[in-house]
């Protein structure tokens, strides 16, 4: 019966629709968690995908360089151990 009172209130219905749901059932979460979810959604919508791709490419290049450097160091250690035998 209570839901019939809110059917005409579009603002209330829009607020209900914005609540996170799982298989059609609204999730019961605290206000702090809801604020965090809304902030994350806003951040995801506002980020520039091209900029994100460039940052990831830079990170991958840096990671590759670090792995290559580590392999050179380990290879040098292995060679020096075999030469000492």
N, C-alpha and C positions, 0 to 999 in steps of 0.2 A: 504494500500500500504506500509506503514511503517513497518508493521509486516513482510512483505516478506524480508526486508533487514536483519532481525535478525534471520531468520530461520536457517541459517548456523552457527551462533555463539553459540556454545554449552555452553560457560560460561554464556552468557546472558540468555539463556533459563533455565539453572540451577538456576540462581538467581531469575528468575520469579517464578520457581517452589517452591523455598524456602520461598516465601512471604506467610504469613497466608491468608487463603481463607475461604469464607463462601458460601456454595452451588456453588462452582466453581468460584465465583467472588473474585478477590483479594481484601483484605481489605486495605483501604487507612489509613495508620498510620504514625505517625511522626518517625523520625530516633531514637529518644530517646526510644520510645515505642518498636520499632523493636529491638533495642539493648537489652532491658529488656527481651523481648520474647526469643531472642536467648540465653541469659544468663540463663534463667529459663530452657530452653530445654537442654542446656549443663549440668546444675546442675542435672536435672532429669536423664539424661543418665549416669552420672558419679557416682551417689550415689550407695552404696552397699545396696541392698534390705534387706539382713540379718541384717545389722547394724541398719537400720531404724526400723525393726521389734523389735529388742532388745530395742531400745530407747522407742518405743511405749509401750512395755510391762512394762518397768520400770516406765514410766509415769502413766500407768493404775494402777500399784501396789501402787504408791504414792498417786494417787487420791483416791483409795479404802481406804487406811489407813487414809487419811484426813477425808473422809466421815464417817468412823467408829469412829474416834476420836470425830467428831462433834456430832454424835448420842449419844455417851457416855456422853458428856458434857450436851446435851439437856436432856437426860434421867435423869441425876443426878439433874438437875434443877427442872424437873417436880416432881421427887420423893420428893425433899426437900420442894417444894410448898405444896404438898399433906400432908406431915407430919406436916407442920406448921398449917394446918387447924384444 
